[in-house]
């Protein structure tokens, strides 16, 4: 198996727009107004509409499945949201291999804003094919 | 049933401590199940919304799709008496079997924990939800643990 500790996943850069937040709201069925209504978002103390945490998880999930391909099976995927992100700003998804134990692989994954703040942090585990 | 709880009619605002107690009474409560079929059109819309062009998602579910199949959290009206808004704190998925187009999935969710944390910027209420997803063959395909925060 060619995967080794320290391997970096190819960076995935997303360019979320308010339109995409509406599209995601519909696809997930999460119509909480902080994701598409500026005035509402500001009324609850946010700077404006923000990305769904689960949309950011979707971006990071894509990072992982792009890297994994058909070389293995995703066993777990965990993310914590540490900060808010607004549309109109690029979102960078990155990761690296932190552990390889036989066919079990663990990844550290995260999403960061343009200032380099890791607003989504997480881990993924996969079982690689022999 | 805790649904029978009603806010005090005296006009006095319910204290946060009482919201916490009422929510804590729901920990482990017999959960509501919902059933849904994994539809190709829904998978397509979900993958498009993320902007993930992987052709694999025409046949099977991407890692976070299950949240779109059934509500990942129970609607807890009483929680909305606390703070002014919701935030998602995090999500943890465990996968046991692939989820494919045509699968009939039963999602069963429950409240796993409720607690409050007080920091420099005020108090936050944390509600931990757990959802188990079972397919038409009675196989558990995935489990989800989510942290909802009232702030």
Interface residues (C-beta under 8 A of the other chain):
Chain A: X14 X20 X23 X24 X26 X27 X28 X29 X32 X34 X44 X45 X46 X52 X53 X54 X55 X57 X58 X59 X61 X62 X64 X65 X66 X73 X74 X75 X76 X77 X78 X79 X80 X81 X122
Chain B: X42 X45 X46 X48 X49 X50 X51 X52 X54 X56 X62 X63 X64 X67 X68 X71 X72 X84 X85 X86 X87 X88 X89 X90 X91 X92 X93 X94 X95 X147
